[in-house]
Amino acid sequence: MDTKSLALLELPKVLERLSVFASFSAGVDLCRSLRPTDDVEAARAWQEMTTEARKLLSTKTDVTLGGSRDVREAAGLAARRG
């Protein structure tokens, strides 16, 4: 999908609103990087994951990401050093 269409659909605003619910910086970045897909199988897989997550959150209300930290920098360093 082209940038003009994404802007017309106000996707950046939607993603910004979504990112407010993220627990830490890696989640915020993931929220902001979401894009629509024209791959039907990918869309189905995403819908299945969303359904599974909603079921988990409705049955296990104490599930959190509390204490999670952004380890991307450390993981990148580890990967470079082998």
PELINUR-V588053 format. One record per backbone hydrogen bond with DSSP energy under -1.0 kcal/mol. NH is the residue of the N-H (numbers start at 1). CO is the residue of the C=O. Records with the same first field share a line. If there is no record, write none. Layout:
# PELINUR-V588053
NH->CO, CO
This chain:
# PELINUR-V588053
6->2
7->3
8->4
9->5
10->7
11->6
14->10
15->11
16->12
17->13
18->14
19->15
21->18
22->19
28->24
29->25
30->26
31->27
32->28
33->29
34->31
43->39
44->40
45->41
46->42
47->43
48->44
49->45
50->46
51->47
52->48
53->49
54->50
55->51
56->52
57->53
58->54
59->55
60->56
63->60
68->65
75->71
76->72
77->73
78->74
79->75
80->76
81->77
